[in-house]
Amino acid sequence: MAAVDLPTLRAPPRPELAKFCRPEPLKLEELKELKALLHEKGTLDIARAKCKDAAGNFTGPFSASAANAKGDHTGSSMFGSWLRDNSIIAYGLYITDPDGQGCEDAKACLNAIAKFMLTHESQRMELVINGHKDVTSTDPKTWMDRPHIRFIGETGLEDTKWYNHKQNDALGYFMWARIQLALAGKYPLSGDHFKLMGQLFDFLRTIECWNDLDAGHWEEHSAQHASSLGPCLAATKAFKELMEQEDLKLAPCKPDTLEILEKNLEAQLNAILPNETITPAEHARDADSALIFLCYPLQVVDDRMGLQIVDRLKKLMGDIAMCRYRKDSYWCKDYKEKVGDDPTKHFTDEELKERDAMLQPGEEAQWCLFDPMVSAFYGKLYQKTGNYSYLKLQQLFLSRALAAITGDDCEFGPWMCCEAYYLTKGEWKPNDNTPLVWTQVDLKMALHEMEKSLSPVKKRPAALKRPASAMS
């Protein structure tokens, strides 16, 4: 990314963060001071988003948005538990705290998802795998017949409200995150979880997910999304790695499923990237912030492609954060006044056309999920190459993420990680989904990678001890 393409760095609403929001990389002691400050202010505290049962016990998953100064989000869809969010959250908690409570929370979260899938969604997948249901239609009537990618975290039950569940990326993220903990020896795959992985792989094969027109990261337009292909490919590769690590000869799916998935997903992904969508033409999109997750944490694209993806993202960068994609009407200017009482309302493809007509160019919401991931990606490049320019870019995007933390003027409270800033009555303000747990954990991962970049390089031992068995 050339210097002329670098995004702006605004002054943070919290003056205490000003000294950390700068172009020059922090020192390790400064990073420790920053982390202590964020801990003191509760910025990264995810406890408020833990789903609890009627007795007040943690059930494992997290709601998308935590409680804030105006109360909680009970009654709105943001109090639901999304597979996508929870899987990325679980991985982030594990990777930033592999031997502590973070790892335990990650295991509880992934176990809750697996239990939900085994109890309620296995039968849906079997109907598809065995040819009794066709869920590949763009007809909204079929979307509830897919494995549900959102559920009620407090009870572990399905949410029966109509929703667009044709989201292959959500399935891929869950599989990938669950396999990562197995690979690390932190959470061996039990018999039922092992079986579930095989069923999910066979489902993705049956619907030919590499050609499937799903709703993508943003649960919207039916298209062939690179951001959906990436997580499915990452999960497939990770499972093959697990089989090799554990010397497993028989996969829990059809004998050639993994090979078919890897071959076709890789081919289609290579044909689309660095675009997000090229099919159908009416939804073609050459830049989408969802693709940063293919670079980090999935690391399913090589460095060359990762840099191309990030270069495309410069089209989406605003003064505060990044829009999801250009011409994105979700949380556009005065969104609540235009949409009504439920700003989280879900839309069919036809309804999306009406919503998109509300948007004026440049009025797209600026989302806070992405700057931390760009920072983490550049961190990985710096750790690999030692190229100082990557460290400076890692610092720049970390600074942007810090500068998006709310100030005293935020109606939901200060020191919070937002989902997005949107234009309302002429001002950029945090939207209702503040704080967003996904953003909190993204920032945790960015800080984690910065600490790795700033820490002295340790020599690897001559031989690493193999982790405990990933199977049980």
N, C-alpha and C positions, 0 to 999 in steps of 0.2 A: 504494500500500500504506500504510494508516494506521499510525500509530506503535504502536498496540496489537497490530498484526499482525506487527511486526518479530521475526525469529527471535533466539534467544539467541546470545551471543558468549562462548564459554568461554575459559579461559586455555589457551594452547598448551602441549603437552607439552615443546616446546623453549623454555626460558626466553629464549633469544637472540631469539626472534620476538615476545616480549611487547610490545615498544615499537611494533611494526608492526601489531599486532592491536588496533585501537581504532576507535571510531566516527568520529572526526574524520579527514578525508582527509590522507594523507601529503603531505609536501613532495617536490618532484622530487628533491632531493638524498637524502632518506630512501629514496625508491624505488630510486635507484641503489645505495645502501648495501644495501638488501634484496636486490636482484638479485645483487650481488657476493657476499653471504653464501650465497645459495642455490647460486650457481656453485661457491663454495669447498667446500660440503658435498656437491656432486654430486646435489642434489635433482632437478634437471631434466636430468640426464645420461641420454640415451636410448641411448647407445652399447651398453650391455649387452643391449639388446633387438634389436639388428640381427641379422637372420638371416644365417648364413654357410654356405657350401658345405663339402664335405669338405676342401678345401684352405685353409679359413679366410677365404675372400673374401666380402665383403658381397654378398648377392644382391639387395638392394633393399628388400624388405618388412621389417616388424618383427613379432616375436612379441607377443601381447597383453600378456604379463607378462614383465618382465625378470628376470635373475638377482638373487638377494638373498643375505643373509648365510647362509642355509641351503642354498645351492647354486642350481642353475637349475631350470627347470620341464620339463626333458626328460622325455618319456613321458606328460605330462598334456596335455589338450587346450588349456590356456592357452599352450602353446608353438606353437600354430598361428598362422596369419596370417589375420585377418578382413578382408574388404573394407571393412566399415564403419569399424572402428578405424583401419585403415591410411589410408583416404581422409581422415578427419578429421585424423589425425596429419600426413599429407602437406600438407594445406592449412595447418595450424597452423605447421609448420616453414617453409613458404614465406612466410606472411604476417608472421611474426616475424623472418625473416632473408631478405628477398627477393633480396639481392645476394651472399649468402654460402653457406656449406656447408648451411645449412638448406634453401635452394632446391634445391641439388644433390641432397640426400637425398630431398626431395619428388619430384623428377623420377625418380630411380632407383626409388622406391617405386611411383609410378603406372605407370612402364614395366613393372615386374615384374607388377603386376596385369593390365595390358593384355596382356602376353605370355601369362600364364596363361589369360586369357579367350579369346584368339585361338586358342591351342593346344588347349585342352581343352573350352571351354564353347560355342564358336560352333556346333558341331554340335548341341548340345542345343537351342540357341535356334532353329536352322533347322528342326528337327523340329517344334517348336511353331508357328513362324511359318507353316510350310507345311501344317499340319493333321494331321501324323502322330502327334502326342502331345498329350494333354490333361492339363495339370498344374494345373488349377484345383480339383481335388478336395481335400477335407479328409482323404482317405485317406493315411496316412503312407507308403504304398508309392510314391506319386507324388513325394514330396518330394526324393528323390535325382535325379529327372529334371529338376529345375530347374537353372539355372546355379548352380554351387557358389559360395557366398559365403565359404568358408573353404578354405585350401589349405596345403600344406606349404611354408613359406617358404624352407627350406634348399635344396630341390630344384626348386621351382616345379611340383610334381606335385599331382594331386588327392589328397585324403585320402579313402580308400575306406570309412572307418568311417561307418555310418549317421548322418545328421544332417538336421536340419530346414532345408533350403535355400530355403524359400519366404519370402524376405526381400527384398521389393522396395526397401525403404529402402537396403539395402546397395548395390544396383545404382545407385540414384539418387545416393547419396553419391559413389561412384566417378566417375560421369559428371560430376557437378557439379564435383568437385575437379579432374578432368582439364581440363575446359573453362575453369575459372578461370585456370589457368596458361597456357592458350592465349590467353585474352582479354588477359592481361597481357604477352603477347609473350615469356614466359619459356620456354615449351615448346610450340612450334607443333604443330598436329595433323598428323601424317604420314598418308600414304595409308591404312595399315592401321589406325591409331587412328581416323581419320575414318570408315572403313568400320565399325569396331567400334561407334562411337557410333550409327550408323544402325541397326545390327542390334539393339542394346539398345533403342532407341526402338521399333522394330517389334515386338520381343518384348513390351514393356510394353503396347503397343497390343493385341496379339493376346490377351493374357490379361486384357484390360480391367482394368488395375491399379487403376483408380479404384473398382472394385467387388470386387476380389480380397480374399479372406479370408487374409491372410498372417500370419506369426508376429511381425511387428513388431520394434522395436528389441531387445526382450528375448527373442526367439526362443521364444515361448511360445504363448499361446492364439490359436487361429485367429479372426481378427476383421478388421474394416475399420479400420485404424489411421491416424489423422491423421498420426502420426509417420512413416509410410511414404509417405503421399501427398505430404507436404511436400518431401522430397528429390527425388522424381521430378518434381514441378512446378518446383522450383528448377533442375534440370538442363535441363528443356525450355525454360524462359525464358532460361537462360544460353546455350543453343545457338542460339536465335533471335537473341539479341544478337550472338553470334559471327558468324552469317551476315550480319547487317546490317553489322557492323564490317568484315568482309572482302569485302562486296559479292558474296556467294555467291547464285546464283540457284537452285541445285539441291541439296537436302538428300540425304544418303546413305540415305534411307529412303523409304517410300511417300510420294507427294506431299502427302497430307493428314494424315500421322501426327502431326506436331508440333501442328497445329491441334486435332486430335481429343484429343490428350493434354492440352493446355493447357486447353481448354474443360471437359472432364470432370473433370480433377483439381482445377481451381479450384472448380468447382461442388460437388463432394463435400467438399473441404476446408472450404469456407465453411459447408456444412451440418453439419459435425461439430464444428468448433472453437467454443469453447475446450476442448471435451471431447477425449479421446483416442480413445475408441470409443463408439459407440452401437449398432452392429450386429455380432454378434447381441446381443440384450438381456441374455443371461446373462453377457456379458463387458463390459457397459457400464462405462465408467470416466470420471469427470469431471475427474480430475487425474492427470497422468503426467509425470514429470520429463523424459522423452524429448522432450517438446514444446519445451523450452528451446532445443533445437538448431535449431528453425524460426525462433526469434528471433535466435540467434547460434550459429554463423556463417552459416547459410543466408540469413538476413534475407529470408525468403520470405513473411512476414506483415507487415502494417503495424504502426505503433507502437501503435495502439489495441488491436489484437488481441494484440500482444505483452504489453502491460500486463495484459490479462485473463488470459493464460496464466500469467504470473508471479504474479498474485493467487491463482490456483487452487493454485499450488505451495506456498502457505503451509500447506496441509493436510498437506504431506509433509515439512515441515521439522522436524528433530530438534535436539537439543543439539549434535551433532557435525556432521552433514551432512543429506542428504535421502534418504528412501526412494524407490525407483523409482515405486511406487504403493502405496496402502494395500491390505492383504491379500496382499502379495508374500511368498511363502514361500521364495524363493531366499535362501540364507544367513540363514534365520531362526534363532531361538535353538538353540544346540547342534547346528548343521546337520550337521557332519561325523559326529557320533555317531549322528544319525538317518538320514542318507543312506548312509553307508558310506565306503569307502576313496577313492572318486572323487567329490570335491565338485563337479566340473564335469560330472557325468553329465547327458546330455540326456534330455528327457522328451517322450513323446507327449501329446496332449491328455488322454487317459484317465489316464495316469500323473500328469499335473499335478494332477488332482483329488485323488489320494492325497497328493501332496506338500503341497498347499494345506491339507489337513486337519491338518497338523502345526502350523500357525501359530496363535499367540495374538495378539490385537490389541495393537499397541504393540511387538511383538518383531521388526518388520521391520528388515532391515539398513539402515544409513545409508550412502549411496553418496557418494563424493567427487568425482564427475564434474561435478556440477551447479552448486555454488556459484560456481566460476570462470566458468561461462557466464552465470549471472545477473549477476555483476559486469560482465562484458564487455558484456552487453546494456544495462545501465544506463549504462555508459561511452559507448556509441554515442548514447544519448538525451541525455546531458550534452553531448557534443561537438556535437550537432545543435542543442540548445536553449539551452545555457548555464544551465539550471536547476540551482541548487546542490543541491537535494534529491536529484537523480539522482546527483550526484557522491558524496554521503554514502552513498547506497545502494550505489553501486559499491564504495566503501571497505568497507562492512559485509560484503558477500559475499566480497570479496577477503580480508578478515580471517578469515572463517570457513574459507576454503580454506587459509589459512596455518596456522590452528589445528588442522587435521586432519593436518598433517605429523607423522610418527611421532617418538616420543621414545626414550630409551635402553631403556625397558621393552619395546619391540617385539621380538618374537622374530626378525623378519626384518631388523632393523637400524634405526638412527635416520635421520632426515632423508629419509624416503621418502614418496612420494605413493601412497596406498592406492587400491585399488578400492573397498573398503567396510569399515566397522566392523560387527561382528556380536556378539551376545550369546553368550558361551561361559562356562559355569560362573559365571554371575552378573556377568561383567565385559564391557564393550565393548572388543573388540580387533580389530586389522586382520585381514582374511581372508587366505587363502593367496596371493591374486593381487596381491602387493605386492612391488615397485612396479608399478603399472599405467601403461603408456606413454600411454594415452588421457588419464588424469588428469594426467600430467606435461605433456602438450602443452596441455591445457585451461588449466592454470595459466600456462603460457608465454603463451597468448593473453590471459588476464586481465591479466597484467603488462604486456603490449604495449598493451592498450587503456587501462590506467591511465597509462602513460607518455604516450600521446597526449592524455589528458584533462588531465594536469598540465603539458604542454609549452606554451610560448607558441604562439599561433595564427600560422601563417605565411600570408602573402598568396599566393594562387594566381597564377601568371603569367597574363598576358592570353590567351595561346594555348598549350595543351599540345601538345607534339610527339606525334604518333601513334606507338604502339609498333610494333616490328618486326612483320612479318606473322605472324598466328597460324596460318597454314597453310604447309605446305611440300609 
